[in-house]
């Protein structure tokens, strides 16, 4: 039995404020704001994060940052963007007095449509 695919669709009009800026609720007068926001989403580091979450299944943001050999603050910032786009979510797990947040993928495929 094949694994179920969860697809995220992104539509982008290169000359208008469209899906990307609306989903992030970004207000700007820049005609190319969506391209800039999308460029922020599609980075090498965010791809590494998604791949590591998928293959290593880290138990917390701390563990993910250790696997990536990156600063935890930077990883958190990238995770926030991925969460806002709907690619990941978090499961809170309480351990004593501390709560850790386990990142997990909510989608495994992205289709991007760009109108120019």
TORPA-4810 file (N, C-alpha, C, O; in nm, 3 decimals):
<nodes>
NODE_1_0.084_-0.119_0.000_0.000_0.000_0.000_0.089_0.125_0.000_0.179_0.137_0.083_X
NODE_2_0.064_0.215_-0.090_0.144_0.337_-0.103_0.110_0.435_0.009_-0.003_0.440_0.057_X
NODE_3_0.211_0.513_0.051_0.190_0.614_0.155_0.102_0.726_0.099_0.111_0.761_-0.018_X
NODE_4_0.018_0.780_0.185_-0.070_0.889_0.145_0.010_1.017_0.128_0.089_1.054_0.214_X
NODE_5_-0.011_1.085_0.017_0.058_1.210_-0.011_-0.028_1.328_0.033_-0.145_1.337_-0.003_X
NODE_6_0.031_1.416_0.112_-0.036_1.539_0.153_0.032_1.651_0.078_0.150_1.679_0.099_X
NODE_7_-0.042_1.716_-0.010_0.014_1.816_-0.100_-0.023_1.957_-0.055_-0.136_1.982_-0.014_X
NODE_8_0.074_2.047_-0.063_0.054_2.189_-0.034_0.065_2.264_-0.166_0.168_2.256_-0.233_X
NODE_9_-0.039_2.337_-0.205_-0.040_2.414_-0.329_-0.011_2.561_-0.298_-0.071_2.618_-0.207_X
NODE_10_0.082_2.620_-0.373_0.112_2.762_-0.361_0.093_2.826_-0.497_0.154_2.784_-0.595_X
NODE_11_0.010_2.928_-0.503_-0.011_3.002_-0.627_0.051_3.140_-0.609_0.033_3.204_-0.505_X
NODE_12_0.121_3.183_-0.709_0.194_3.309_-0.700_0.177_3.387_-0.830_0.200_3.334_-0.939_X
NODE_13_0.137_3.512_-0.816_0.134_3.603_-0.928_0.251_3.698_-0.908_0.252_3.774_-0.811_X
NODE_14_0.347_3.694_-0.995_0.472_3.767_-0.977_0.454_3.918_-0.970_0.543_3.987_-0.921_X
NODE_15_0.342_3.971_-1.017_0.325_4.116_-1.018_0.218_4.165_-0.921_0.190_4.285_-0.917_X
NODE_16_0.157_4.078_-0.844_0.053_4.119_-0.752_0.076_4.062_-0.614_0.150_3.965_-0.596_X
NODE_17_0.013_4.125_-0.516_0.013_4.069_-0.380_-0.085_3.952_-0.385_-0.205_3.971_-0.406_X
NODE_18_-0.034_3.833_-0.366_-0.123_3.718_-0.379_-0.108_3.622_-0.262_-0.089_3.665_-0.148_X
NODE_19_-0.115_3.495_-0.290_-0.124_3.391_-0.189_-0.017_3.401_-0.082_-0.047_3.394_0.037_X
NODE_20_0.105_3.415_-0.121_0.215_3.411_-0.025_0.204_3.524_0.075_0.209_3.500_0.196_X
NODE_21_0.188_3.648_0.028_0.179_3.761_0.120_0.049_3.758_0.200_0.046_3.804_0.314_X
NODE_22_-0.058_3.703_0.142_-0.184_3.692_0.216_-0.172_3.591_0.329_-0.218_3.617_0.440_X
NODE_23_-0.112_3.476_0.301_-0.102_3.373_0.405_-0.014_3.421_0.520_-0.038_3.384_0.635_X
NODE_24_0.085_3.501_0.491_0.172_3.553_0.596_0.123_3.686_0.650_0.182_3.741_0.743_X
NODE_25_0.014_3.738_0.593_-0.044_3.865_0.633_0.059_3.977_0.628_0.065_4.062_0.717_X
NODE_26_0.140_3.976_0.524_0.243_4.077_0.505_0.184_4.195_0.427_0.121_4.177_0.323_X
NODE_27_0.205_4.312_0.480_0.155_4.432_0.412_0.274_4.508_0.354_0.363_4.550_0.427_X
NODE_28_0.274_4.524_0.223_0.386_4.592_0.158_0.338_4.654_0.028_0.239_4.609_-0.031_X
NODE_29_0.407_4.757_-0.017_0.373_4.821_-0.144_0.462_4.769_-0.256_0.444_4.807_-0.372_X
NODE_30_0.555_4.683_-0.223_0.647_4.627_-0.321_0.572_4.530_-0.412_0.512_4.434_-0.364_X
NODE_31_0.574_4.554_-0.543_0.504_4.468_-0.640_0.556_4.325_-0.637_0.481_4.231_-0.666_X
NODE_32_0.680_4.308_-0.602_0.742_4.175_-0.607_0.757_4.114_-0.468_0.844_4.029_-0.445_X
NODE_33_0.671_4.156_-0.375_0.680_4.108_-0.237_0.666_3.957_-0.229_0.737_3.893_-0.151_X
NODE_34_0.576_3.898_-0.308_0.556_3.754_-0.301_0.682_3.678_-0.344_0.714_3.574_-0.287_X
NODE_35_0.751_3.729_-0.443_0.875_3.663_-0.485_0.978_3.666_-0.373_1.049_3.568_-0.351_X
NODE_36_0.986_3.778_-0.302_1.079_3.789_-0.191_1.041_3.694_-0.078_1.127_3.628_-0.019_X
NODE_37_0.911_3.688_-0.046_0.865_3.599_0.060_0.887_3.453_0.022_0.925_3.372_0.107_X
NODE_38_0.863_3.420_-0.104_0.882_3.284_-0.148_1.030_3.246_-0.146_1.066_3.133_-0.112_X
NODE_39_1.115_3.340_-0.181_1.259_3.316_-0.176_1.302_3.288_-0.033_1.394_3.209_-0.010_X
NODE_40_1.236_3.351_0.064_1.263_3.325_0.205_1.221_3.183_0.245_1.282_3.123_0.333_X
NODE_41_1.118_3.131_0.181_1.072_2.995_0.211_1.162_2.890_0.148_1.193_2.788_0.211_X
NODE_42_1.204_2.913_0.026_1.278_2.813_-0.050_1.429_2.832_-0.035_1.497_2.871_-0.130_X
NODE_43_1.478_2.804_0.083_1.622_2.815_0.106_1.682_2.677_0.130_1.611_2.582_0.161_X
NODE_44_1.811_2.670_0.115_1.884_2.545_0.138_1.865_2.498_0.283_1.845_2.379_0.308_X
NODE_45_1.873_2.590_0.377_1.861_2.554_0.519_1.722_2.502_0.553_1.709_2.407_0.631_X
NODE_46_1.619_2.562_0.497_1.483_2.513_0.524_1.461_2.376_0.460_1.389_2.293_0.515_X
NODE_47_1.521_2.353_0.345_1.513_2.221_0.282_1.583_2.117_0.370_1.534_2.005_0.385_X
NODE_48_1.697_2.154_0.428_1.768_2.064_0.520_1.683_2.033_0.642_1.679_1.919_0.689_X
NODE_49_1.613_2.134_0.693_1.526_2.114_0.809_1.416_2.013_0.775_1.394_1.918_0.850_X
NODE_50_1.348_2.035_0.662_1.240_1.944_0.622_1.292_1.802_0.605_1.229_1.706_0.650_X
NODE_51_1.407_1.788_0.539_1.465_1.656_0.517_1.503_1.589_0.649_1.480_1.469_0.668_X
NODE_52_1.560_1.665_0.740_1.602_1.610_0.869_1.481_1.569_0.953_1.485_1.466_1.019_X
NODE_53_1.376_1.649_0.951_1.254_1.612_1.023_1.198_1.481_0.967_1.157_1.392_1.041_X
NODE_54_1.199_1.471_0.835_1.144_1.351_0.770_1.230_1.227_0.799_1.175_1.121_0.829_X
NODE_55_1.361_1.239_0.790_1.447_1.121_0.799_1.493_1.088_0.941_1.512_0.970_0.974_X
NODE_56_1.510_1.189_1.026_1.565_1.166_1.159_1.460_1.169_1.271_1.484_1.118_1.380_X
NODE_57_1.343_1.229_1.242_1.233_1.236_1.339_1.280_1.288_1.476_1.267_1.217_1.576_X
NODE_58_1.335_1.410_1.480_1.387_1.463_1.607_1.276_1.481_1.711_1.162_1.514_1.677_X
NODE_59_1.311_1.459_1.837_1.214_1.467_1.946_1.187_1.609_1.993_1.091_1.634_2.066_X
NODE_60_1.272_1.705_1.951_1.256_1.843_1.996_1.328_1.937_1.900_1.405_1.895_1.814_X
NODE_61_1.302_2.065_1.917_1.373_2.167_1.838_1.521_2.164_1.874_1.607_2.180_1.787_X
NODE_62_1.550_2.144_2.001_1.689_2.135_2.046_1.761_2.021_1.973_1.872_2.040_1.921_X
NODE_63_1.699_1.904_1.969_1.761_1.789_1.902_1.777_1.817_1.752_1.879_1.780_1.693_X
NODE_64_1.678_1.880_1.691_1.687_1.916_1.549_1.806_2.009_1.525_1.882_1.988_1.431_X
NODE_65_1.822_2.110_1.609_1.934_2.203_1.590_2.069_2.132_1.608_2.166_2.166_1.540_X
NODE_66_2.075_2.035_1.697_2.199_1.956_1.715_2.227_1.871_1.591_2.342_1.862_1.546_X
NODE_67_2.124_1.809_1.535_2.141_1.727_1.414_2.189_1.812_1.296_2.270_1.768_1.215_X
NODE_68_2.137_1.935_1.289_2.173_2.026_1.180_2.305_2.100_1.206_2.361_2.161_1.115_X
NODE_69_2.353_2.092_1.330_2.473_2.166_1.370_2.456_2.316_1.346_2.543_2.384_1.291_X
NODE_70_2.337_2.365_1.389_2.302_2.506_1.374_2.257_2.562_1.507_2.215_2.488_1.597_X
NODE_71_2.265_2.693_1.519_2.218_2.764_1.637_2.068_2.743_1.654_1.992_2.751_1.557_X
NODE_72_2.025_2.715_1.777_1.884_2.686_1.803_1.793_2.805_1.767_1.682_2.785_1.718_X
NODE_73_1.839_2.926_1.791_1.760_3.045_1.759_1.734_3.055_1.608_1.623_3.089_1.566_X
NODE_74_1.835_3.026_1.527_1.821_3.030_1.381_1.726_2.921_1.333_1.644_2.943_1.244_X
NODE_75_1.738_2.803_1.392_1.650_2.692_1.355_1.505_2.727_1.390_1.414_2.702_1.311_X
NODE_76_1.484_2.784_1.509_1.348_2.827_1.549_1.289_2.926_1.449_1.172_2.915_1.412_X
NODE_77_1.370_3.021_1.406_1.322_3.123_1.311_1.280_3.057_1.179_1.176_3.091_1.123_X
NODE_78_1.360_2.962_1.131_1.326_2.891_1.007_1.202_2.803_1.026_1.119_2.792_0.936_X
NODE_79_1.191_2.741_1.142_1.074_2.658_1.170_0.946_2.741_1.172_0.841_2.695_1.128_X
NODE_80_0.956_2.863_1.222_0.840_2.953_1.227_0.788_2.980_1.086_0.667_2.979_1.062_X
NODE_81_0.879_3.005_0.992_0.839_3.029_0.853_0.773_2.904_0.795_0.668_2.913_0.732_X
NODE_82_0.833_2.788_0.816_0.778_2.663_0.765_0.642_2.633_0.826_0.554_2.579_0.760_X
NODE_83_0.624_2.669_0.953_0.495_2.650_1.018_0.390_2.744_0.958_0.276_2.702_0.934_X
NODE_84_0.427_2.869_0.935_0.332_2.966_0.878_0.286_2.927_0.738_0.174_2.958_0.698_X
NODE_85_0.373_2.859_0.664_0.335_2.812_0.531_0.261_2.678_0.535_0.213_2.631_0.433_X
NODE_86_0.252_2.619_0.653_0.176_2.496_0.668_0.250_2.368_0.634_0.188_2.265_0.607_X
NODE_87_0.383_2.372_0.635_0.462_2.253_0.604_0.491_2.168_0.727_0.510_2.047_0.718_X
NODE_88_0.495_2.233_0.844_0.522_2.160_0.967_0.426_2.206_1.076_0.358_2.307_1.063_X
NODE_89_0.424_2.129_1.184_0.352_2.167_1.304_0.432_2.111_1.421_0.533_2.044_1.400_X
NODE_90_0.387_2.137_1.542_0.459_2.093_1.660_0.367_2.016_1.753_0.248_2.044_1.764_X
NODE_91_0.425_1.918_1.820_0.356_1.843_1.924_0.426_1.876_2.054_0.546_1.851_2.069_X
NODE_92_0.351_1.932_2.150_0.409_1.968_2.279_0.417_1.844_2.367_0.320_1.769_2.380_X
NODE_93_0.534_1.823_2.427_0.555_1.710_2.517_0.613_1.764_2.648_0.719_1.826_2.649_X
NODE_94_0.543_1.738_2.756_0.587_1.786_2.886_0.678_1.683_2.951_0.644_1.565_2.962_X
NODE_95_0.794_1.730_2.994_0.891_1.646_3.066_0.926_1.716_3.196_1.009_1.807_3.197_X
NODE_96_0.863_1.675_3.303_0.885_1.743_3.431_0.833_1.885_3.424_0.715_1.909_3.396_X
NODE_97_0.922_1.981_3.449_0.883_2.122_3.444_0.897_2.182_3.305_0.847_2.292_3.279_X
NODE_98_0.965_2.111_3.217_0.992_2.164_3.083_0.895_2.105_2.980_0.849_1.992_2.993_X
NODE_99_0.868_2.184_2.878_0.788_2.138_2.766_0.874_2.146_2.641_0.928_2.252_2.608_X
NODE_100_0.887_2.034_2.571_0.960_2.035_2.444_0.859_2.032_2.331_0.747_1.984_2.347_X
NODE_101_0.900_2.083_2.216_0.813_2.088_2.099_0.874_2.003_1.989_0.978_2.036_1.933_X
NODE_102_0.808_1.894_1.959_0.854_1.800_1.856_0.800_1.847_1.720_0.679_1.852_1.700_X
NODE_103_0.890_1.881_1.627_0.842_1.922_1.494_0.806_1.798_1.412_0.873_1.695_1.419_X
NODE_104_0.699_1.810_1.333_0.662_1.702_1.241_0.606_1.761_1.112_0.549_1.870_1.112_X
NODE_105_0.622_1.687_1.004_0.575_1.732_0.873_0.424_1.718_0.864_0.367_1.618_0.907_X
NODE_106_0.359_1.819_0.809_0.215_1.811_0.785_0.186_1.789_0.637_0.071_1.765_0.598_X
NODE_107_0.289_1.798_0.555_0.276_1.777_0.411_0.405_1.714_0.360_0.510_1.729_0.421_X
NODE_108_0.396_1.644_0.249_0.517_1.584_0.193_0.536_1.615_0.044_0.618_1.553_-0.023_X
NODE_109_0.457_1.712_-0.006_0.470_1.750_-0.145_0.424_1.894_-0.159_0.326_1.936_-0.098_X
NODE_110_0.498_1.972_-0.243_0.460_2.111_-0.269_0.449_2.131_-0.419_0.538_2.092_-0.495_X
NODE_111_0.340_2.192_-0.461_0.323_2.228_-0.601_0.316_2.380_-0.606_0.231_2.442_-0.540_X
NODE_112_0.403_2.440_-0.684_0.411_2.585_-0.696_0.372_2.627_-0.835_0.426_2.577_-0.934_X
NODE_113_0.278_2.717_-0.844_0.233_2.772_-0.972_0.265_2.921_-0.972_0.219_2.995_-0.885_X
NODE_114_0.342_2.965_-1.071_0.381_3.105_-1.080_0.326_3.166_-1.207_0.354_3.118_-1.317_X
NODE_115_0.247_3.272_-1.192_0.196_3.347_-1.307_0.284_3.470_-1.327_0.308_3.546_-1.233_X
NODE_116_0.332_3.491_-1.451_0.416_3.608_-1.477_0.357_3.696_-1.584_0.414_3.800_-1.618_X
</nodes>
